[in-house]
């Protein structure tokens, strides 16, 4: 649900953790290139696991249009295992207290938006791909969001999910990035 930041707004800063252990801020990442910033629930969520895989598979395509990827999750930093980090070629911000989620206005959805046909289809697709529900380390009703942030740390695109699985796919976001930046 949209409750927060609009395009043209300065993106609030925070720290992330890179697969190599570096701890850059969002401002440091955007100094080098625009960043597509995703808000996902937690690593135990099969739909989030599926989205992380999609992003990892498309990381080179994002780089080809000059855009980096970063993710914010409600998972605690110690839950980001070496195996997860090895499979994810972009930084993740651990936000178990939802402070970054709150700063960006990424909120929860009502229960009736948790059991929508699109969420059920997404969960079935994730299961078919081999993703299983792991430990619940975040809010089950947390909505996702995505922001395209330019090198001056200005939000150029904002999308707030209307259900727990509602995010544009990588192809759409690549097109938005190419048209916006």
Order of alpha helices (4+ residues) and beta strands (2+ residues): alpha-beta-alpha-beta-alpha-beta-alpha-alpha-beta-beta-alpha
